Amino acid sequence: MLAFVVYPPAAQWGSSEKWGDIPTWFGAVATFLAVAVALFLPTIQDSKRRTERVGVASRLYYDEAERLLTVTIGMHGRMQIAVKDRDISEVMRLAEEAVVQSLTALDALIEPAGAFPAHQSSVIAEAISAMRAIDRRFAVLRRWEDTKARYPDMVADPLSIGANATAELDTAARAVGATADILKAYGGASIVERGFG
């Protein structure tokens, strides 16, 4: 557009034709606006997503990920000891306690996970998937007596299921820890960091 002013299209600079016709000008202005929107729209959208990430992180870091990480690591250690000691009643008790501890707390991240970049959303999805796998494993233990009565030839026992749960809890703890790191990077603070602990 500036080129039309500096280097006019008409040979007669002083004539009435020096600015060109109106449709050409409307086309030039529309093209300029389209380029401006194309250049600045991604910046505006990224700023909005970044603000949303910060909001999600500050709301969920302690309330969900940090608490869940503590529960997962604690549950892993206690399940490992119960399996090592061959304490079936403790394995069963831990499976019941898992319901009370709400191991699927990361479900709160499903909707806002779209605010995070794809590689971070996949880490969050991995944590959610790992926690759901543990919840399914513990559901088998909670229904153990009914399952054993229906399938008396079943080879698995609570100790082998507990051993598998221990490995899954270890995997889940790493995934939840990575999620907590993502949330912390966007400004999430633990209860201690907020000054309530």
C-alpha positions in Angstrom: 0.0 0.0 0.0 2.9 2.3 0.8 4.3 1.6 -2.6 1.3 3.2 -4.3 2.0 6.4 -2.4 5.8 6.4 -3.0 5.6 5.0 -6.5 2.3 6.0 -7.9 0.8 3.6 -10.5 -0.2 6.4 -12.9 2.3 8.2 -15.0 0.5 11.5 -14.4 1.2 12.1 -10.7 -0.7 15.4 -10.6 -3.8 14.0 -12.3 -7.0 12.6 -10.6 -6.0 9.1 -11.5 -2.9 9.1 -9.3 -4.6 7.1 -6.4 -6.1 4.4 -8.6 -9.8 3.2 -8.5 -11.8 2.6 -5.3 -12.1 -1.2 -5.6 -8.3 -1.5 -5.8 -8.0 0.5 -2.6 -10.6 -1.6 -0.8 -8.8 -4.8 -1.9 -5.5 -3.4 -0.7 -6.9 -2.4 2.7 -8.7 -5.8 3.1 -5.4 -7.6 2.2 -3.5 -5.5 4.8 -6.1 -6.3 7.5 -6.1 -10.0 6.6 -2.3 -10.1 7.0 -2.4 -8.2 10.3 -5.0 -10.6 11.7 -3.0 -13.6 10.5 0.1 -12.3 12.2 -1.4 -11.2 15.5 -4.2 -13.8 16.1 -1.8 -16.6 17.1 -0.1 -14.3 19.6 -3.5 -13.4 21.1 -4.6 -17.0 21.2 -1.4 -18.2 22.8 -1.7 -15.5 25.4 -5.2 -16.7 26.2 -4.0 -20.3 26.5 -1.1 -19.3 28.7 -3.5 -17.4 31.0 -5.8 -20.5 31.1 -2.8 -22.8 31.9 -1.8 -20.5 34.8 -5.3 -20.6 36.1 -5.6 -24.3 35.9 -2.1 -24.8 37.5 -2.8 -22.5 40.4 -6.2 -24.1 41.1 -5.1 -27.7 40.8 -1.5 -28.1 41.8 -2.0 -28.7 45.5 -5.6 -29.7 45.4 -5.1 -32.5 42.9 -1.6 -33.4 41.7 0.4 -32.8 44.9 -2.1 -34.6 47.1 -2.4 -37.4 44.6 1.4 -37.8 44.4 1.7 -38.1 48.2 -1.1 -40.7 48.3 0.3 -42.7 45.4 3.8 -42.8 46.8 2.5 -43.7 50.3 0.2 -46.4 48.8 3.0 -47.8 46.8 5.2 -48.2 49.9 2.5 -49.8 52.0 1.4 -52.2 49.2 5.0 -53.2 48.6 5.4 -54.1 52.3 2.1 -56.0 52.5 3.0 -58.1 49.4 6.6 -58.8 50.8 5.1 -59.8 54.2 2.4 -61.9 52.3 -0.3 -60.0 54.3 -3.4 -60.6 52.3 -5.6 -58.7 54.8 -3.4 -55.6 54.5 -3.5 -55.8 50.6 -7.3 -56.0 50.8 -7.5 -53.1 53.3 -5.3 -50.9 51.1 -7.6 -51.6 48.1 -10.6 -50.4 50.2 -8.6 -47.4 51.4 -7.9 -46.4 47.8 -11.6 -45.6 47.3 -11.5 -43.3 50.3 -8.2 -41.6 49.1 -9.9 -40.9 45.7 -7.1 -42.1 43.4 -9.0 -40.7 40.4 -8.6 -37.1 41.5 -6.7 -36.2 38.3 -10.0 -36.4 36.4 -10.4 -32.7 37.2 -7.6 -32.1 34.6 -9.4 -33.8 31.7 -11.3 -30.7 30.4 -8.6 -28.0 31.1 -5.9 -30.3 29.7 -6.6 -28.7 26.3 -5.1 -25.5 27.6 -1.7 -27.1 27.7 0.6 -27.8 24.7 0.2 -31.3 23.1 3.3 -32.8 24.7 2.2 -31.7 28.2 -1.4 -32.8 27.6 -0.1 -36.3 26.8 1.8 -36.3 30.1 -1.4 -35.4 32.0 -3.4 -38.0 30.0 -0.7 -40.6 30.9 -1.2 -39.8 34.6 -4.9 -40.0 34.4 -4.7 -43.4 32.5 -2.2 -44.8 35.1 -4.5 -43.8 38.0 -7.5 -45.4 36.3 -5.5 -48.6 35.8 -4.8 -48.7 39.5 -8.4 -48.0 40.3 -9.4 -51.0 38.1 -6.8 -53.2 39.8 -8.1 -52.2 43.3 -11.7 -52.8 42.1 -10.7 -56.5 41.4 -9.4 -56.7 45.0 -12.5 -55.1 46.5 -14.6 -57.7 44.7 -12.2 -60.6 45.4 -14.5 -62.8 47.4 -17.3 -62.6 44.8 -14.8 -63.2 42.0 -13.2 -66.2 43.7 -16.6 -67.7 44.4 -17.6 -67.4 40.7 -14.3 -68.5 39.3 -12.9 -71.1 41.7 -10.2 -72.2 39.2 -8.7 -68.7 39.0 -4.9 -68.8 39.3 -4.4 -65.2 40.5 -4.5 -64.4 44.2 -4.6 -61.1 46.1 -0.8 -61.1 46.6 -0.1 -61.4 42.9 -2.7 -58.7 42.2 -1.1 -56.6 44.9 2.3 -57.1 43.4 1.0 -55.9 40.0 -0.6 -52.9 41.7 2.7 -52.1 43.3 4.4 -51.8 39.9 1.5 -49.8 38.6 1.6 -47.4 41.6 5.3 -46.9 40.8 4.5 -46.0 37.2 1.6 -43.8 38.3 3.8 -41.9 40.9 6.2 -41.0 38.1 3.4 -39.9 35.8 1.7 -37.8 38.5 5.0 -36.3 39.5 5.5 -35.2 35.9 2.0 -33.7 35.9 2.8 -31.9 39.2 5.9 -30.5 37.6 3.9 -29.2 34.6 1.4 -27.5 36.9 4.2 -26.1 39.1 5.9 -24.6 36.0 2.8 -22.6 35.2 2.6 -21.2 38.7 0.9 -23.9 40.8 1.9 -23.7 44.4 1.7 -26.3 47.2 -0.1 -25.5 50.4 3.3 -25.0 52.1 4.4 -22.5 49.4 1.0 -20.7 49.8 1.8 -20.2 53.5 -0.9 -22.4 55.0 1.4 -25.2 56.2 
